[in-house]
């Protein structure tokens, strides 16, 4: 049964897509079957994995039942990691009807089934905005992972995301777990980063993950070369950060399933 995690933030430039790509890559490296779904019309997750998306989005066909989701996926250079790419065009491919329709429930059930093609993890890379694509992601997700950049106004953006998640829970009448708040672009030698991290942990002690993502230019280099960081430079600080994040997520999932 898949764990469906939406990586979401209302702020751009916080490392959202970088987190989606590299968390997915390290989960796959650990032996999980992983599907990364690029829901951002900017297609950065698609290009960051060295893939080219279709000229026209396949999401409407998938949600309306005309196309099986696994037929729209592409294999990545990372064994065990598939990508459902975004379109090359920047238009939002679905409307509110499709974002909240029965096709969402059907797709969620297919991912959560015991079918041999079903993944262990589905990572949803969301756009940095409200709208149909974010509604779709929250309709699909079991939980949300929220990147929080260590800078001024971090708490403001975080409050917007949490409010949207709570509204989605009311609309869907089911719980959407907070998978965690992950501190990104973290520089331990910078006082502001330490102050922001301390503030986030003070307000959200249970939700804030132990693993911060260190600021590392190698992460940007990797995506510009169309590779996840474990393939591009597995010894870089950014690689160690995401490897430890994946371990923390896997440990949480193991504990959750043991309790269940």
C-alpha positions as CSV (number, residue, x, y, z in Angstrom):
1,X,0.0,0.0,0.0
2,X,1.5,3.3,-1.1
3,X,2.3,6.2,1.1
4,X,1.2,9.3,-0.8
5,X,3.2,12.4,0.3
6,X,2.5,15.9,-1.1
7,X,5.6,18.2,-1.0
8,X,4.0,21.6,-0.8
9,X,4.7,25.2,0.0
10,X,3.0,28.5,-1.0
11,X,6.4,30.1,-1.3
12,X,8.7,29.6,-4.3
13,X,12.4,29.1,-4.0
14,X,12.3,27.1,-0.7
15,X,13.7,23.9,-2.2
16,X,10.4,22.2,-2.7
17,X,11.2,20.5,-6.1
18,X,14.7,19.7,-5.0
19,X,13.3,18.0,-1.9
20,X,10.7,16.1,-4.0
21,X,13.3,14.8,-6.4
22,X,16.0,13.8,-3.9
23,X,13.7,12.4,-1.3
24,X,12.2,10.2,-4.0
25,X,15.6,9.2,-5.3
26,X,16.9,8.1,-1.8
27,X,13.6,6.2,-1.1
28,X,14.2,4.3,-4.3
29,X,17.8,3.7,-3.5
30,X,16.7,2.2,-0.2
31,X,14.7,-0.4,-2.2
32,X,11.2,1.2,-2.4
33,X,9.2,1.4,-5.5
34,X,8.7,5.2,-5.9
35,X,6.6,7.3,-8.2
36,X,7.4,11.0,-8.4
37,X,4.4,13.0,-9.8
38,X,5.2,16.4,-11.2
39,X,2.1,18.6,-10.6
40,X,3.9,21.9,-11.2
41,X,3.2,23.3,-14.7
42,X,6.8,24.7,-14.6
43,X,7.9,21.0,-15.1
44,X,11.0,21.5,-12.9
45,X,10.8,18.0,-11.4
46,X,10.5,16.5,-14.9
47,X,13.6,18.3,-16.3
48,X,15.4,17.9,-13.0
49,X,15.3,14.2,-13.6
50,X,16.6,14.6,-17.2
51,X,13.2,13.8,-18.7
52,X,11.0,15.6,-21.3
53,X,7.3,15.9,-20.6
54,X,4.6,15.5,-23.2
55,X,3.4,18.5,-25.2
56,X,0.0,18.1,-23.7
57,X,-0.7,17.1,-20.1
58,X,-1.9,13.6,-19.6
59,X,-3.6,14.3,-16.2
60,X,-7.1,15.0,-17.7
61,X,-7.0,11.6,-19.4
62,X,-5.8,9.9,-16.3
63,X,-8.5,11.5,-14.0
64,X,-11.3,10.9,-16.5
65,X,-10.3,7.2,-16.8
66,X,-9.1,7.3,-20.4
67,X,-5.5,6.5,-19.6
68,X,-4.0,4.2,-17.0
69,X,-1.6,6.2,-14.8
70,X,1.3,3.7,-15.2
71,X,1.2,4.1,-19.0
72,X,1.9,7.8,-18.6
73,X,5.1,7.2,-16.5
74,X,8.7,7.4,-17.6
75,X,11.6,5.5,-16.1
76,X,14.3,7.6,-14.6
77,X,18.1,7.0,-14.4
78,X,17.5,5.9,-10.8
79,X,16.5,2.3,-10.4
80,X,13.1,1.9,-8.8
81,X,12.1,5.6,-9.5
82,X,9.3,6.4,-12.0
83,X,8.2,9.8,-12.9
84,X,4.7,11.0,-14.1
85,X,6.0,14.1,-16.0
86,X,4.4,17.5,-16.3
87,X,3.5,19.0,-19.6
88,X,6.0,21.3,-21.4
89,X,3.3,24.0,-21.4
90,X,2.7,26.3,-18.4
91,X,-1.1,26.2,-18.5
92,X,-2.9,24.6,-15.6
93,X,-4.2,21.4,-17.2
94,X,-7.2,20.6,-15.0
95,X,-10.1,22.6,-13.6
96,X,-11.8,22.5,-10.2
97,X,-14.2,19.8,-11.4
98,X,-11.4,17.4,-12.2
99,X,-9.4,18.4,-9.1
100,X,-12.2,17.4,-6.8
101,X,-13.9,14.7,-8.9
102,X,-14.3,10.9,-8.6
103,X,-11.2,10.4,-10.7
104,X,-9.1,11.6,-7.8
105,X,-10.6,9.0,-5.5
106,X,-10.1,6.3,-8.1
107,X,-6.4,7.2,-8.7
108,X,-5.8,7.3,-4.9
109,X,-7.3,3.9,-4.6
110,X,-5.2,2.5,-7.4
111,X,-2.0,3.7,-5.8
112,X,-3.0,2.4,-2.5
113,X,-3.9,-1.1,-3.8
114,X,-1.9,-4.2,-3.5
115,X,-1.6,-4.5,-7.3
116,X,1.9,-5.4,-8.5
117,X,2.3,-2.1,-10.3
118,X,1.3,0.0,-7.3
119,X,4.3,1.9,-5.8
120,X,5.4,1.9,-2.2
121,X,5.7,5.7,-2.1
122,X,4.1,8.4,-4.3
123,X,5.8,11.8,-4.0
124,X,3.7,14.7,-5.3
125,X,5.6,17.9,-6.3
126,X,3.1,20.7,-6.0
127,X,3.1,24.1,-7.5
128,X,4.0,27.0,-5.2
129,X,0.4,28.4,-5.3
130,X,-3.2,27.7,-4.5
131,X,-5.5,26.4,-7.2
132,X,-6.7,23.2,-8.9
133,X,-3.3,21.4,-8.9
134,X,-2.8,22.0,-5.1
135,X,-6.4,20.8,-4.5
136,X,-5.7,17.7,-6.6
137,X,-2.5,17.0,-4.5
138,X,-4.3,17.3,-1.2
139,X,-7.1,15.2,-2.5
140,X,-4.6,12.4,-3.3
141,X,-2.3,12.8,-0.3
142,X,-2.1,10.8,2.9
143,X,0.3,13.4,4.3
144,X,2.1,16.7,3.5
145,X,5.8,17.4,3.7
146,X,6.4,21.1,4.0
147,X,9.8,22.7,3.2
148,X,10.5,25.7,5.4
149,X,13.4,28.0,4.2
150,X,15.5,29.4,7.1
151,X,14.8,33.1,6.3
152,X,12.5,35.9,7.3
153,X,8.8,35.4,6.8
154,X,9.2,31.6,7.0
155,X,6.4,31.3,9.6
156,X,4.1,33.4,7.4
157,X,4.3,31.0,4.5
158,X,4.0,28.0,6.8
159,X,0.8,29.3,8.3
160,X,-0.8,29.6,4.8
161,X,0.1,26.0,4.0
162,X,-1.2,24.6,7.3
163,X,-4.5,26.6,6.9
164,X,-5.0,25.1,3.4
165,X,-4.3,21.6,4.7
166,X,-6.9,22.0,7.5
167,X,-9.5,23.3,5.0
168,X,-8.8,20.3,2.7
169,X,-9.4,18.0,5.7
170,X,-12.8,19.6,6.2
171,X,-13.7,19.4,2.6
172,X,-12.5,15.7,2.2
173,X,-13.7,14.7,5.7
174,X,-10.6,12.7,6.4
175,X,-7.3,13.4,8.1
176,X,-4.2,14.6,6.1
177,X,-1.2,14.0,8.3
178,X,1.6,16.5,8.6
179,X,4.5,14.3,7.5
180,X,6.8,16.9,8.8
181,X,8.3,20.4,8.4
182,X,11.8,20.1,6.8
183,X,14.2,23.0,7.3
184,X,15.8,23.8,3.9
185,X,18.7,26.0,2.7
186,X,20.1,25.7,6.2
187,X,23.5,27.2,7.1
188,X,24.4,26.5,10.7
189,X,27.0,29.3,10.7
190,X,24.4,31.9,9.9
191,X,22.7,33.4,12.9
192,X,19.4,34.0,11.1
193,X,19.1,30.4,10.1
194,X,19.6,29.3,13.7
195,X,17.0,31.8,14.9
196,X,14.4,30.6,12.3
197,X,15.1,27.0,13.0
198,X,14.7,27.6,16.7
199,X,11.4,29.5,16.2
200,X,9.9,26.8,13.9
201,X,10.9,24.1,16.5
202,X,9.4,26.1,19.3
203,X,6.0,26.5,17.6
204,X,6.0,23.0,16.0
205,X,8.1,20.7,18.2
206,X,6.5,17.5,17.1
207,X,6.1,18.3,13.4
208,X,9.7,19.6,12.8
209,X,11.9,16.9,11.4
210,X,15.3,16.3,12.9
211,X,17.1,16.5,9.5
212,X,17.8,20.0,8.1
213,X,18.8,20.3,4.4
214,X,22.1,22.1,4.2
215,X,22.6,24.9,1.7
216,X,24.7,23.3,-1.0
217,X,25.2,24.6,-4.6
218,X,25.8,21.0,-5.7
219,X,22.0,20.4,-5.4
220,X,21.3,23.0,-8.0
221,X,24.1,21.7,-10.2
222,X,22.6,18.2,-10.1
223,X,19.2,19.3,-11.2
224,X,20.7,21.4,-14.0
225,X,22.3,18.2,-15.2
226,X,19.1,16.3,-15.0
227,X,20.2,14.0,-12.2
228,X,19.2,13.4,-8.6
229,X,22.0,14.2,-6.1
230,X,22.8,10.5,-5.3
231,X,23.8,10.0,-8.9
232,X,25.5,13.4,-9.4
233,X,27.5,13.7,-6.2
234,X,26.7,11.2,-3.4
235,X,29.3,12.6,-1.1
236,X,28.2,16.2,-1.1
237,X,26.6,17.9,2.0
238,X,23.3,18.1,0.2
239,X,23.4,14.4,-0.6
240,X,24.0,13.5,3.1
241,X,21.1,15.7,4.0
242,X,18.6,14.0,1.7
243,X,19.9,10.6,2.6
244,X,19.2,11.3,6.2
245,X,15.8,12.8,5.5
246,X,14.8,9.6,3.6
247,X,16.0,7.5,6.5
248,X,13.9,9.6,8.9
249,X,10.8,9.2,6.7
250,X,11.3,5.5,6.4
251,X,11.8,5.2,10.1
252,X,8.6,7.1,10.7
253,X,6.7,4.9,8.2
254,X,8.0,1.7,9.9
255,X,6.9,2.9,13.3
256,X,3.5,3.9,12.0
257,X,2.9,0.5,10.4
258,X,4.1,-1.3,13.5
259,X,1.6,0.6,15.6
260,X,-1.2,-0.2,13.1
